[in-house]
Amino acid sequence: MRKITQLFLSCVLLTSMAGIAAPAPPNIVIIFMDDMGYGDPVCYGGGPYRTPNIDALASQGMRLTNFYAAQAVCSASRSALMTGCYPTRIGISGAFDHNAAIALNPKEETIAELLKDRGYATGMVGKWHLGNRVPFLPLQQGFDEYLGLPYSNDMWPVYYDGTPYKYDTANYRSTYPMLPLIDGNTTTRTLNTLDDQATLTKMYTERAVSFINKNKKKPFFLYLAHSMVHVPIAASPAFKGKSGAGLFGDVMEEVDWSVGEVLKALQENQLEDNTIVIFTSDNGPWLNYGNHAGSSGGLREGKGTAWDGGLKVPAIISWPGKIKPGIVSSKLLSTIDILPTLVKICGAKMPVQKIDGVDFSKHLLGDDNFVARDEFAYYYDYNNLKAIRKGPWKLVFPASSRSYSPPATIGNDGFPGEYSTESVPLALYNLYNDPGEDRDQKDQYPEVVKQLSKIADKYRQALGDGLTKSVGTEVRPAATVR
């Protein structure tokens, strides 16, 4: 009788358990800005324009104050987000134009492919910049649908004042085609004027909201990669002239509106509590564009450099009910860490080939003592190891660098100023008390210089270094575009 009773209770328990649905994997939304500096959102000290939706996202989640893009340039940075790798590991550098000879290798496993294998619907809207033709477009890299530009919005034959160039082989900008707007794998039209560019933010936003509405009953991954605030900046009539802070302020308020529309779509579909929203930028501001560029928040230099103004970017992560609201984290993290973290949370498989990112989900979910990353390699140019960070210390290696400091000039109203070039000496900075990187302490801390130099040698052996002519043993080739 006891055995029969136990058998009956076991059947009841199994039946009850079968009726309990497993927790649905969270939806993922990544909003990736272009050239937005560390000091641009109001919650990072920006203004005098308003960014209430970005600020609200920060207040309901975690605002990161020590988050780094993998490189301070478009294609390299985006390859890192997609693959979890330092760009140099996968043969990527610079910013691809329509004649680029390389692209992201389809053999690399992207975050979209990994989530798609987990059963996610995957959609991308906006700037891709990892290959401008089949077989290197988003649909061949794991996305179910795509609408956007294949590269930067300044790669077109239009002068800074909006007038078309006359074709002249001596002027490389005049040889660009008009900007192709691609839907799926097909160019549906071109963008020919600044007024056309003013439609981008609204167009991207409407497509992103449509994707959410269409996939609300299944787990989805939405990658919304805005073309703004990269020059040439442009705002729609609903926002142009409305911020009181010039055109850059208008553009900031429109992209903030876009964030709000995405969040509203999640709320209206009752998806907010089961959606991770990540807001960040591909690199720092393009400072020589003056009032059409953003702010590094007082950090040294900007885009196109290995100084912190080029790589340290705003980053906000929200997951209501899972991430405590109003958290400010100073943990060292990077774009390359997003892939392994989301793969862990979503129960997807990690890439087969080696990556560089680390999983920081424990920290996201409340473990303040968990340290996922304690070092970071600053690569720039083709494959130059410009600096190494360990804890608070950053060791900068001798090299030539772009600079926005005098004799460089600052442009205005869409026209760029001229860069200068500086010879950077070996230097050691404590970023905790010297975030502006202007007090060299190598002579006071020779043991730290020695420690970080050994770490640099590890990266040189694995990933190479053009400055020391080191060839990395772990570098994989980019795809060749024929």
N, C-alpha and C positions, 0 to 999 in steps of 0.2 A: 504493500500500500504506500509505504514511504517513497519507494522508487517511482511509483506512478505519479504521486504528488509532485516529486521533484521534477519529473519529466514534464508534467503539466505546467509548472511554474517556469521552467526553462523555455517552453514554447511561447508562453505569454510574454516573457521578457524579450525573446527574439522578435516576436511580432511587434512589440512596442518599439523596439530599437529600429526595426525596419521602417516604421512610420515616422521616425525622426529624420528629417532631411539634413544632410551635411551642410555646414555653412557655405554659402555661395562665395566663390573667390571674389575679391574686390575688383571693381572697375578701376582703370588707371587713366588719368588725364595728365599729360605733360604739356605745359605751356612754356614754350621755349622762345624767349625774346632774342632779338638781334641787336647787338651793340648796346644793350642796356647796362649802364654802369652801376657799380656797387651803391652809389649815392643817389640813384634816380627815383626809386619808389619813395613815397613820403615816409613810410615806416622805416626806411633806412636813412632818413634825413633829407629827402628830396623836396622839391617845391620851387616856387610858390603855387604851382598847379596842385590839383587834388587827385589822389588815387585811392578812393574809399574802398573799392572792391579788393584791390591788392592788400590794403591794410587790414580789411576784415578777414581775409584769408589767413594772414599772419596771426591775427588775434585768436583765431579758432584752431590754430595748429602750431607748428614749430618754425621759428624764423632762425635761419642759420647765419652766423656772422663770420664763419671761417671756411667758406665753401669756394672751391676753385674750379674754373673751367680747365680742361686738360691742356689746351693751348689757346693763345690769344688771337685766333684767326678762324674764319668761318668753317671751311671744310674739315679741317683737322679737329676742331671742337665737336662738330656734329658726328664725325666718325666715332669719337670717344663715347658719346652718349649712346649711339646705336649698338656698340659692340662691347663696352666695358673695358676697352683697351687704351693705353697710351697710343696716340696716333702713329708714333714712330714704329710701334710693334707691328702695325698692319700696313706700313708703307705709305701713310697719308701725311701730307703737309700742305700748307698754303690754302689758297682759295681757288677752286676750279672755275674756269670760265667755259665758254662754249667750245673752245678748242683744246680742252684739257686732255692730256695723253693718258691719264690714269683715272680710276674710279674706285669706289669701295668694292673690294673683291666679293663676288657672290658666295664664295666659299666661307666667308665670315658669317657667323650666326648673329643676326640682329635681335634686339629685344622684341621686335614685332614677330619674327619667326618663332622665337621661343614661346611667346604668349599664344600665338596662333596654334602651335602644337598642343597647348594646354586647353584649347577650345575657345579662345577669345576671338571675337570679331576685332579686326584691326583697321584703323583708318588714319590717314595722315592728311593734314591740311597745311599748306604754306610752303616755306622755303626748304628744299631738299638738300641741294648742294653737295651730293656725293656721286654724281654721274648724271648727265643730261639726256641720255637716250637709252632705249632698250638695248641690252639687258641690265641696265644699271639704275633704273628708276624704282620708285618705292614698291610698285606692284611686283617687281622681281626680287624684292628684299623683305617680303613678309607682310606687306600691307594689302588688305582686300580692296581698298579704294584710295584714291589720291586726287587732290586738287591743289595746284599751286605753281610756283615758279621753280625751275630746276637749279637756279643759282641766284646770286645777289641781285637786288633790284637796281644797282648802279651799273650793271654790266649790259649797257645798251648804248646806241649811238646818239645820245642826247646830251647837250651841253648843260652845264650847271644851272643856267637860267631857264632851261626847259626847251630851248630851240634845238632842232635836229642838226647834227653834224653833216657837213658835206663829206662824202667818202674820200678818204685820203690815206693811202697805205702808210704814209709817214706818221699818221696819228692812229695808234692802235684802237682808241675808243671809237673812232668813226667806223671801224670794221666790224663792230658787233652787230648782230641782228637785233631787231626789236625784241622785247622781252616776251618769250612764249608762255602763255598760260596753258598748263597741261591738266587735262582731266583724264584720269586713268593713264593711258600711254599716248594719248592723242592731244596735239596742240589744237585748242579750240579757237583761240584768237591771240592777238598780240597786244601788249601794252605799249602805246606810242607816245604818251604825254604824261605830264605830271598829274593832270586831272584823272587819267587812267589809274595812276598809282594811288590816288586818293580813295579809290574804291576797294583797295586790297583788304584793309582791316575788317570792314563790314562784310565783304564777300567771304573771307576766311571764317569769320564768326558765324555767319548764317550756315555755312557748310558744316562747321563743327557741331552746332546745335542740331542740325538735321541728322547727323550721324548718331548723336546721343538718343534722339527720339526714335530713330529707326532700330536701334539695338538695345533698347531699355530692358528687354526680357532675357538678355544673355550677357555674360561677362564681356566687356569690351576694353580695348586700349585705344585711346585717342591721343595722337601726337599733333598738337597745334603749334606750328613753328612760324611765328609772325615774321614778316619782312621788316616791319618797323621795330626799333627806331633807327635802323640803318638808313643812311642817306641814299638817295634823296628822300627826305621825309615829306609826308603829305597827309593831310587830314580831310575827311569828308566834310561836306557843307554843314552837317549837323554839329561839327566840333570846331571847324576852322574859325579862328578869331574869337573863340568863346572862353578860353582859359584865363585870359589876362596875363599870360606868361609866354607870349610869342608862339610861333609855330611848333616848337618843340613841346611846349606845354600842352598845346592842342592835341598833338599826337599822343602824348602820355595819357591824357584824359580819355582819348578814344580807345587805346589799348586797355586801359583800366575798365572802360565800359565793356569791352570784349570779355574780359575776365568775369565781369558781373553777369553777362549773358550766359556764359558757360555754367557758372554756379547756379543761376536761376533755372536752367534746363535740368540740372541734376535735382534741384529741389522739387520742381514741378513733376518730375517723374519718380519722386520718392527714392532717389538713388544716392542722396547726399551722404547718408551714414555708411554706405558700402562702397564709397569711391575715394581713392587716394588721388589728391590733386597736388601736382608738383609744379611750382612756378620758378623759373630761373632764366639765365641768359647765357649766350654762347661765348661771350667775352666782354671786356670792358669797353669804354666809350672811345670813339674816334675823335680825339680831342682837337685836331687841327681844323675841324669844321665849326669850331666856335659855338655860336648860338644855335646851331643845328645839331650839336653833339650833347651828350649827357655829362654826368659827373662821376668821377671815380671816388667821390666821398672823401677826398683828401689823401688818397693813396698815391703813390708815385707812378707817374706816367699813365699810359692807357693801352688801348688795343695795339697789337703788333709789337709788343715788348714782353719781356719776361719779368718785368716789375709787377708788383701786386695790383697796380691799377689796371693792368691788362688781363689778369686772370681771376682776381677775386671778384665774385659776382653775387648779386642778391639770390637767395634761395629760400623758398617757403614750401613746407610740406604739410598738408592737412589730411586728416582721416578722422572725422568726428566719432567720438566714442572709443577710439583706439589710441590716438595721439592726444596727449593732454593739451588743452587750449592755452595759448599765451606763453608757450615755452620759447625761450631764447637760448640757443645752443652755440657754444664757441668751439665745439669739437671740429677738428680738421677733417674735412671731407671733400670729395670731388665728383664731378660729373661721371667719371668712370665707375663710381660706386653705386649709381642708380640701378644699373642692370642687375648685378648680383643681389641687391636688396629686394627688388621687385620680384625677381625669380624665386627667392626664398619665400616671400610673403604669399605669392600666388601659387606656389606648389609646382612651378614649372621646372624643367631640367636646365642645368647649367650648360654653357657651350662646351663642346668637346675639346676645342683647342684652348690653350692657356690664355687667360685674361689678366688684367692688372687691378680691376676693381675689387672692393671688399664689401661684404654684407654688413650694413649698419642697422638692420631691423631691430636688434635688441635695444639700441639707443633710442630709435624712433618710438618704441613701445614702452619706454619709461625707465630703462636702466641708465641712469645718469653716470654711472661709473664705467660703463662699457666703452672701451677705446678700440674702434675698428681700424683707424688709420693714424699712424704717428709720423709718417714721412711722405714726401711728395717730390716728384722730379719735374723741374721746369724745363721743358724742351721748347725750342722755337727755331725759326728758319727751316732749312731742309731737315736737319737732324742734329741740331746743336744743343747739348746739355748746358743750359745757361746758369742753372742754380739747383741746389738741393735744400729741401727743408726737413728738419727733424725737430719735433716739438716746437718750441718757440723760435728756433734758430734757422736762419736762411743764409747759406753760403753761396755767394755769387762768384762765378768764374770769369776770368778775363775774356772779354769779347767785344765786338762792335755791336751797338744797339741803336735802333731808331729812338729819337727823343722828340718830345714836344716842348722842351725847354729852349730858351734863347741860345743860338740865333734862330731857332724855329719861329714861325709866325702863325698866328691864329686867324682863320678865315671868318666869313660872316655871310649870313643869308644864303646858305647853300654852296658857297665857294670855299674851297679848302685853302688853308695856309700851307706853308712849306715845312717839311720835316727838317730836323737837324740830325746829325749822327754823333754819338759819343763813344769814346773808348772807355769801356767799363773795366776797372781794376778788380783784383781779388778783394772781396769784402765780406764781412760777417755782420748780420743784423739780427737783433732780437725783436721779432715782430710783435711780441706782447707789449713791450713798452716803447717800440719805435716802428709803428705801422707804416710810417712814411718813408722808411728805409733811407735815412740820411745820417745815421751815426754808426760808423764802422767800428766794430769791436774785435777784430781779428787779433790785434796785438794783446788785448787783455785776456783772450780765451783761446790760446793756441791749441789746447786739447780738444776744443769743440771743432776747430778747423780740421784737425786730424781725423776726428770721428766722422764728420760729414764728408770729408774727402774719400774715406773708405767706402761710405755708402754710394758716393758717386761712381766709384770704380765698379761697384756691383751693377749699376745701371748701364755703364759703358760696355761691360762685358755682355750683358743680355740684349740691350737695345741699341748700342752703338753711340757714337758721339762725333759729330763732324769737327768739333773744335780740337779734339785730340786724335782725329783720324782713326777712331776705334770703330770696328765693324761688329755689330751685334750678332750673337749666335742664335737669337730667338726671333729675329725679325721675319715677318711673312710678307710676301709681295702684294702690292695693290694690283687690281685688275688693269690690264692694258686695253685702252680704247682704240679700236681699229676703224 
